[in-house]
Amino acid sequence: MIEGLSHMTFVVSDLERMTEILTGIFGAEEVYSSGDETFSVAREKFFVAGGLWIAIMEGEALPERSYNHIAFKIDDSDFDLYLERIRRLELDMKPPRPRVEGEGRSIYFYDDDNHMFELHTGTLADRLSRYAKGREAAE
């Protein structure tokens, strides 16, 4: 039985730049840096953000961007704060996808290695409730 999420690992070309992104946007705390002594396949760092273990490992950037992404929950009142943090780090933002009212707002952005991140104000319960209302209206 799955107990929950253990960790997320992102392979990045520049550990220091990704450290700046994780600490500057997500408020992540760096809890480990391998330096030149590696126990895994490459130099790596570990962070904790919102109780989640995020690992970054040195390597090749993704060859292209896609819609594959990880979404982090934020409070709607913090939406503009996160927009400013992303702009300050000069990261590429993707326009939000069309949404129906009530499913929350999102900020999509890419890191320097083509990983897409989403900051989302809604929850699964919000989205399922809103989609159910849409079905009822269509019937």
FIKOLZA-1660 file (N, C-alpha, C; in steps of 0.1 Angstrom, whole numbers, plus 5000, padded with zeros to 4 digits):
% residues 139
   i   px   py   pz ch aa at
   1 5008 4988 5000  A  M  N
   1 5000 5000 5000  A  M CA
   1 5009 5012 5000  A  M  C
   2 5006 5022 4991  A  I  N
   2 5013 5034 4991  A  I CA
   2 5010 5042 5004  A  I  C
   3 5020 5048 5010  A  E  N
   3 5018 5055 5022  A  E CA
   3 5018 5070 5020  A  E  C
   4 5023 5075 5008  A  G  N
   4 5023 5089 5005  A  G CA
   4 5035 5091 4996  A  G  C
   5 5038 5104 4994  A  L  N
   5 5049 5108 4985  A  L CA
   5 5062 5108 4993  A  L  C
   6 5072 5101 4988  A  S  N
   6 5085 5100 4995  A  S CA
   6 5093 5113 4991  A  S  C
   7 5096 5115 4979  A  H  N
   7 5103 5127 4974  A  H CA
   7 5102 5129 4959  A  H  C
   8 5106 5140 4955  A  M  N
   8 5106 5144 4940  A  M CA
   8 5121 5147 4937  A  M  C
   9 5126 5142 4926  A  T  N
   9 5139 5145 4921  A  T CA
   9 5139 5151 4908  A  T  C
  10 5146 5162 4907  A  F  N
  10 5147 5170 4894  A  F CA
  10 5162 5170 4890  A  F  C
  11 5165 5165 4878  A  V  N
  11 5178 5165 4873  A  V CA
  11 5180 5179 4867  A  V  C
  12 5191 5186 4871  A  V  N
  12 5193 5200 4867  A  V CA
  12 5207 5202 4863  A  V  C
  13 5209 5212 4854  A  S  N
  13 5223 5215 4849  A  S CA
  13 5231 5223 4858  A  S  C
  14 5224 5231 4867  A  D  N
  14 5230 5240 4876  A  D CA
  14 5224 5239 4890  A  D  C
  15 5231 5233 4899  A  L  N
  15 5225 5231 4912  A  L CA
  15 5223 5244 4920  A  L  C
  16 5232 5254 4918  A  E  N
  16 5230 5267 4925  A  E CA
  16 5218 5275 4919  A  E  C
  17 5216 5274 4906  A  R  N
  17 5205 5281 4901  A  R CA
  17 5192 5275 4906  A  R  C
  18 5191 5262 4906  A  M  N
  18 5179 5255 4911  A  M CA
  18 5177 5258 4926  A  M  C
  19 5188 5259 4933  A  T  N
  19 5187 5262 4947  A  T CA
  19 5181 5276 4949  A  T  C
  20 5184 5285 4940  A  E  N
  20 5179 5299 4940  A  E CA
  20 5164 5298 4938  A  E  C
  21 5159 5290 4928  A  I  N
  21 5145 5288 4925  A  I CA
  21 5138 5282 4936  A  I  C
  22 5143 5271 4942  A  L  N
  22 5136 5264 4953  A  L CA
  22 5135 5273 4965  A  L  C
  23 5145 5280 4969  A  T  N
  23 5145 5288 4981  A  T CA
  23 5137 5301 4978  A  T  C
  24 5139 5307 4966  A  G  N
  24 5133 5320 4963  A  G CA
  24 5118 5320 4960  A  G  C
  25 5114 5309 4955  A  I  N
  25 5099 5308 4951  A  I CA
  25 5092 5300 4962  A  I  C
  26 5097 5288 4965  A  F  N
  26 5089 5279 4973  A  F CA
  26 5093 5280 4988  A  F  C
  27 5103 5288 4991  A  G  N
  27 5107 5290 5005  A  G CA
  27 5113 5277 5011  A  G  C
  28 5119 5269 5002  A  A  N
  28 5125 5256 5006  A  A CA
  28 5137 5258 5015  A  A  C
  29 5139 5249 5024  A  E  N
  29 5151 5249 5032  A  E CA
  29 5160 5238 5027  A  E  C
  30 5173 5242 5025  A  E  N
  30 5183 5232 5021  A  E CA
  30 5187 5225 5033  A  E  C
  31 5186 5211 5032  A  V  N
  31 5190 5203 5044  A  V CA
  31 5202 5194 5041  A  V  C
  32 5206 5193 5028  A  Y  N
  32 5218 5185 5025  A  Y CA
  32 5224 5189 5012  A  Y  C
  33 5237 5189 5011  A  S  N
  33 5244 5191 4999  A  S CA
  33 5256 5181 4998  A  S  C
  34 5257 5174 4988  A  S  N
  34 5267 5163 4987  A  S CA
  34 5281 5169 4984  A  S  C
  35 5282 5182 4979  A  G  N
  35 5294 5187 4975  A  G CA
  35 5300 5178 4965  A  G  C
  36 5313 5175 4965  A  D  N
  36 5320 5166 4956  A  D CA
  36 5319 5152 4960  A  D  C
  37 5314 5149 4972  A  E  N
  37 5313 5135 4977  A  E CA
  37 5299 5130 4974  A  E  C
  38 5298 5121 4965  A  T  N
  38 5285 5117 4960  A  T CA
  38 5282 5103 4965  A  T  C
  39 5270 5100 4970  A  F  N
  39 5265 5087 4974  A  F CA
  39 5256 5081 4963  A  F  C
  40 5251 5090 4954  A  S  N
  40 5242 5086 4944  A  S CA
  40 5250 5086 4930  A  S  C
  41 5242 5090 4920  A  V  N
  41 5249 5089 4906  A  V CA
  41 5255 5103 4902  A  V  C
  42 5252 5113 4910  A  A  N
  42 5258 5127 4907  A  A CA
  42 5257 5135 4920  A  A  C
  43 5263 5147 4919  A  R  N
  43 5262 5157 4930  A  R CA
  43 5247 5160 4932  A  R  C
  44 5243 5162 4944  A  E  N
  44 5229 5164 4947  A  E CA
  44 5227 5173 4959  A  E  C
  45 5215 5178 4960  A  K  N
  45 5211 5186 4972  A  K CA
  45 5197 5182 4976  A  K  C
  46 5194 5183 4989  A  F  N
  46 5180 5179 4993  A  F CA
  46 5174 5192 5000  A  F  C
  47 5161 5194 4998  A  F  N
  47 5154 5205 5003  A  F CA
  47 5141 5200 5010  A  F  C
  48 5135 5208 5019  A  V  N
  48 5122 5205 5024  A  V CA
  48 5114 5218 5021  A  V  C
  49 5102 5216 5015  A  A  N
  49 5093 5227 5012  A  A CA
  49 5079 5222 5014  A  A  C
  50 5072 5229 5023  A  G  N
  50 5058 5225 5027  A  G CA
  50 5058 5210 5031  A  G  C
  51 5068 5206 5038  A  G  N
  51 5068 5192 5043  A  G CA
  51 5072 5182 5033  A  G  C
  52 5075 5186 5021  A  L  N
  52 5079 5177 5010  A  L CA
  52 5094 5177 5008  A  L  C
  53 5100 5165 5006  A  W  N
  53 5114 5163 5003  A  W CA
  53 5116 5165 4988  A  W  C
  54 5124 5175 4984  A  I  N
  54 5127 5177 4970  A  I CA
  54 5142 5175 4969  A  I  C
  55 5146 5167 4959  A  A  N
  55 5160 5164 4956  A  A CA
  55 5163 5170 4943  A  A  C
  56 5175 5176 4942  A  I  N
  56 5180 5180 4928  A  I CA
  56 5193 5173 4926  A  I  C
  57 5195 5169 4914  A  M  N
  57 5207 5161 4911  A  M CA
  57 5213 5167 4898  A  M  C
  58 5226 5168 4897  A  E  N
  58 5233 5174 4886  A  E CA
  58 5232 5165 4874  A  E  C
  59 5229 5171 4862  A  G  N
  59 5228 5163 4850  A  G CA
  59 5223 5172 4838  A  G  C
  60 5220 5165 4828  A  E  N
  60 5216 5171 4815  A  E CA
  60 5201 5177 4817  A  E  C
  61 5199 5189 4811  A  A  N
  61 5186 5194 4811  A  A CA
  61 5176 5186 4802  A  A  C
  62 5164 5187 4804  A  L  N
  62 5154 5180 4796  A  L CA
  62 5155 5186 4782  A  L  C
  63 5154 5178 4771  A  P  N
  63 5156 5183 4758  A  P CA
  63 5145 5192 4753  A  P  C
  64 5133 5191 4758  A  E  N
  64 5123 5200 4754  A  E CA
  64 5112 5202 4765  A  E  C
  65 5104 5212 4764  A  R  N
  65 5093 5215 4773  A  R CA
  65 5081 5206 4770  A  R  C
  66 5073 5203 4780  A  S  N
  66 5061 5196 4778  A  S CA
  66 5051 5201 4789  A  S  C
  67 5039 5195 4789  A  Y  N
  67 5029 5199 4799  A  Y CA
  67 5031 5190 4811  A  Y  C
  68 5040 5180 4811  A  N  N
  68 5042 5173 4823  A  N CA
  68 5047 5183 4834  A  N  C
  69 5041 5182 4846  A  H  N
  69 5044 5191 4856  A  H CA
  69 5041 5186 4870  A  H  C
  70 5046 5193 4880  A  I  N
  70 5042 5191 4894  A  I CA
  70 5035 5204 4899  A  I  C
  71 5024 5202 4906  A  A  N
  71 5017 5213 4910  A  A CA
  71 5017 5214 4925  A  A  C
  72 5020 5226 4930  A  F  N
  72 5021 5229 4945  A  F CA
  72 5009 5237 4948  A  F  C
  73 5003 5234 4960  A  K  N
  73 4991 5241 4965  A  K CA
  73 4995 5254 4971  A  K  C
  74 4989 5265 4967  A  I  N
  74 4991 5278 4974  A  I CA
  74 4978 5284 4978  A  I  C
  75 4978 5293 4987  A  D  N
  75 4965 5300 4991  A  D CA
  75 4963 5311 4980  A  D  C
  76 4950 5313 4977  A  D  N
  76 4947 5323 4967  A  D CA
  76 4952 5337 4971  A  D  C
  77 4952 5340 4984  A  S  N
  77 4957 5353 4989  A  S CA
  77 4972 5356 4986  A  S  C
  78 4979 5345 4983  A  D  N
  78 4993 5346 4981  A  D CA
  78 4997 5346 4966  A  D  C
  79 4987 5345 4957  A  F  N
  79 4988 5344 4943  A  F CA
  79 4998 5355 4937  A  F  C
  80 4996 5367 4940  A  D  N
  80 5004 5378 4935  A  D CA
  80 5018 5378 4941  A  D  C
  81 5020 5373 4953  A  L  N
  81 5033 5372 4959  A  L CA
  81 5041 5362 4951  A  L  C
  82 5035 5350 4947  A  Y  N
  82 5043 5340 4940  A  Y CA
  82 5046 5345 4925  A  Y  C
  83 5036 5353 4919  A  L  N
  83 5039 5359 4906  A  L CA
  83 5051 5367 4907  A  L  C
  84 5052 5376 4917  A  E  N
  84 5064 5385 4919  A  E CA
  84 5077 5377 4921  A  E  C
  85 5076 5366 4928  A  R  N
  85 5088 5358 4930  A  R CA
  85 5093 5352 4917  A  R  C
  86 5084 5347 4909  A  I  N
  86 5088 5341 4896  A  I CA
  86 5094 5352 4887  A  I  C
  87 5087 5363 4887  A  R  N
  87 5092 5374 4878  A  R CA
  87 5106 5379 4882  A  R  C
  88 5108 5379 4895  A  R  N
  88 5121 5384 4901  A  R CA
  88 5132 5375 4896  A  R  C
  89 5130 5362 4895  A  L  N
  89 5140 5352 4890  A  L CA
  89 5140 5351 4875  A  L  C
  90 5132 5359 4869  A  E  N
  90 5131 5359 4854  A  E CA
  90 5129 5346 4847  A  E  C
  91 5120 5338 4853  A  L  N
  91 5116 5325 4848  A  L CA
  91 5105 5327 4837  A  L  C
  92 5105 5318 4828  A  D  N
  92 5095 5318 4817  A  D CA
  92 5082 5313 4823  A  D  C
  93 5071 5321 4821  A  M  N
  93 5058 5317 4825  A  M CA
  93 5050 5313 4813  A  M  C
  94 5041 5303 4815  A  K  N
  94 5032 5298 4804  A  K CA
  94 5019 5304 4807  A  K  C
  95 5012 5309 4797  A  P  N
  95 4998 5314 4800  A  P CA
  95 4989 5303 4806  A  P  C
  96 4981 5307 4816  A  P  N
  96 4972 5297 4822  A  P CA
  96 4962 5291 4812  A  P  C
  97 4959 5278 4814  A  R  N
  97 4949 5272 4805  A  R CA
  97 4935 5277 4808  A  R  C
  98 4926 5276 4798  A  P  N
  98 4913 5281 4801  A  P CA
  98 4907 5273 4813  A  P  C
  99 4900 5279 4821  A  R  N
  99 4894 5273 4833  A  R CA
  99 4879 5277 4834  A  R  C
 100 4872 5268 4841  A  V  N
 100 4858 5271 4845  A  V CA
 100 4859 5278 4859  A  V  C
 101 4850 5287 4862  A  E  N
 101 4850 5294 4875  A  E CA
 101 4848 5283 4886  A  E  C
 102 4856 5285 4896  A  G  N
 102 4855 5276 4908  A  G CA
 102 4865 5265 4909  A  G  C
 103 4874 5263 4899  A  E  N
 103 4884 5253 4900  A  E CA
 103 4897 5258 4905  A  E  C
 104 4898 5271 4908  A  G  N
 104 4911 5276 4913  A  G CA
 104 4919 5283 4902  A  G  C
 105 4929 5290 4906  A  R  N
 105 4938 5297 4897  A  R CA
 105 4952 5291 4897  A  R  C
 106 4959 5292 4886  A  S  N
 106 4972 5286 4885  A  S CA
 106 4982 5295 4879  A  S  C
 107 4995 5294 4883  A  I  N
 107 5006 5300 4877  A  I CA
 107 5015 5288 4872  A  I  C
 108 5018 5288 4859  A  Y  N
 108 5026 5278 4853  A  Y CA
 108 5040 5285 4849  A  Y  C
 109 5051 5278 4853  A  F  N
 109 5064 5284 4849  A  F CA
 109 5074 5272 4847  A  F  C
 110 5084 5275 4839  A  Y  N
 110 5095 5266 4837  A  Y CA
 110 5108 5270 4844  A  Y  C
 111 5115 5260 4849  A  D  N
 111 5129 5263 4853  A  D CA
 111 5138 5263 4841  A  D  C
 112 5151 5265 4844  A  D  N
 112 5161 5266 4833  A  D CA
 112 5163 5253 4826  A  D  C
 113 5158 5242 4831  A  D  N
 113 5160 5228 4826  A  D CA
 113 5148 5222 4820  A  D  C
 114 5138 5231 4817  A  N  N
 114 5125 5227 4810  A  N CA
 114 5116 5219 4819  A  N  C
 115 5117 5219 4832  A  H  N
 115 5107 5213 4841  A  H CA
 115 5096 5224 4843  A  H  C
 116 5084 5219 4842  A  M  N
 116 5072 5228 4844  A  M CA
 116 5067 5226 4858  A  M  C
 117 5064 5238 4864  A  F  N
 117 5059 5238 4878  A  F CA
 117 5045 5246 4877  A  F  C
 118 5036 5242 4886  A  E  N
 118 5023 5249 4887  A  E CA
 118 5021 5253 4901  A  E  C
 119 5017 5265 4904  A  L  N
 119 5012 5269 4917  A  L CA
 119 4997 5271 4916  A  L  C
 120 4990 5263 4923  A  H  N
 120 4975 5262 4921  A  H CA
 120 4968 5265 4934  A  H  C
 121 4957 5273 4933  A  T  N
 121 4950 5277 4945  A  T CA
 121 4938 5267 4949  A  T  C
 122 4935 5258 4940  A  G  N
 122 4924 5249 4942  A  G CA
 122 4928 5236 4948  A  G  C
 123 4918 5228 4951  A  T  N
 123 4920 5214 4956  A  T CA
 123 4913 5204 4947  A  T  C
 124 4916 5192 4949  A  L  N
 124 4909 5181 4941  A  L CA
 124 4894 5182 4944  A  L  C
 125 4890 5184 4957  A  A  N
 125 4876 5185 4960  A  A CA
 125 4869 5197 4953  A  A  C
 126 4876 5208 4952  A  D  N
 126 4871 5220 4945  A  D CA
 126 4868 5216 4930  A  D  C
 127 4878 5210 4924  A  R  N
 127 4877 5207 4910  A  R CA
 127 4866 5196 4907  A  R  C
 128 4865 5186 4915  A  L  N
 128 4855 5176 4913  A  L CA
 128 4841 5182 4915  A  L  C
 129 4840 5190 4925  A  S  N
 129 4827 5197 4927  A  S CA
 129 4823 5205 4915  A  S  C
 130 4832 5213 4911  A  R  N
 130 4829 5222 4899  A  R CA
 130 4826 5214 4887  A  R  C
 131 4833 5204 4884  A  Y  N
 131 4831 5195 4872  A  Y CA
 131 4817 5188 4873  A  Y  C
 132 4813 5184 4885  A  A  N
 132 4800 5178 4887  A  A CA
 132 4789 5188 4884  A  A  C
 133 4791 5200 4888  A  K  N
 133 4781 5211 4885  A  K CA
 133 4780 5213 4870  A  K  C
 134 4791 5212 4863  A  G  N
 134 4791 5214 4849  A  G CA
 134 4784 5203 4842  A  G  C
 135 4785 5191 4847  A  R  N
 135 4778 5179 4841  A  R CA
 135 4763 5180 4843  A  R  C
 136 4759 5184 4855  A  E  N
 136 4745 5186 4859  A  E CA
 136 4739 5196 4850  A  E  C
 137 4746 5207 4847  A  A  N
 137 4740 5218 4838  A  A CA
 137 4739 5213 4824  A  A  C
 138 4748 5204 4820  A  A  N
 138 4747 5199 4806  A  A CA
 138 4736 5189 4804  A  A  C
 139 4732 5183 4815  A  E  N
 139 4722 5172 4813  A  E CA
 139 4708 5177 4813  A  E  C
% end
